Amino acid sequence: MRKLIDQIAQPVASLLFLAGSVMFLPAFASMAVMGVWCFIGGSGILFLHSVSASA
């Protein structure tokens, strides 16, 4: 089960960071707030993943 969580959490967090980065490009400036939430979501997933890995 732990390996499955690893295989899902890291790619999802990476995709959120990628989407957030794209939303900060000038062509997508109207989506900047959504980009911030993508960064927050990706950071939260990585934080929870690292905390659960050390426990």
VENTA-V225783 format. One line per field, one symbol per residue. phi: phi as a letter, one per 30 degrees, with the letter a starting at -180 (. if undefined). psi: psi as a letter, one per 20 degrees, with the letter a starting at -180 (. if undefined). A space follows every 50 residues. Layout:
phi->???
psi->???
This chain:
phi->.ddddedcdddddddddddddddcdedcedcddddddddddddddddddd ddddd
psi->gghggghggghggghgggghghiiqhhkhijhghgghgggggggghghgh ghhi.
